């Protein structure tokens, strides 16, 4: 007897091979058009979603471990190379056998927002335009906006645009089994 999932996919391999050996895997997905994938039975979509998420978790864990090993192996040498060049951050290149190691230590700068605000006010107070020196961004957290009374929200409404993010769909089996 052929399962409903196998029936639709007999032309993707050996039609006599029992399911799930004849089923799609996450590795097959890049070669299949979205519209064709969308027509798959929900049971198969749920299986593919779960398997893809598990593969992604394994790949992320593998990358984390590999990155940690590369850091252990090359961090000291990269720091020495940067120091020899008088650099605290940035990219250095050096050889390890037949390979060139490119070690990048990015610069991350954080600014104290309260102090910047004071500086902007001093610049403005002296008659200069702060926009010549800094980018000033005004943000309204959505949580605060939602808590405002209607009359305050009405004042801000013309400056507000709502966009949506990407739709996320999760397929969960009914009856509590996950």
Secondary structure, DSSP 8 states (H G I E B T S, - for coil): ---HHHHTTGGGS-TTS-TTTTS--GGGGGGS-HHHHHTS-HHHHHHHHHHHHHHHHHHHHHHHHHHHHHHHHHHHHHHHHHHHTT-SSEEEEEEETTEEEEEEE-------HHHHHHHHHHHHHTT--GGGT--------HHHHHHS-HHHHHHHHTT--------------TTS--
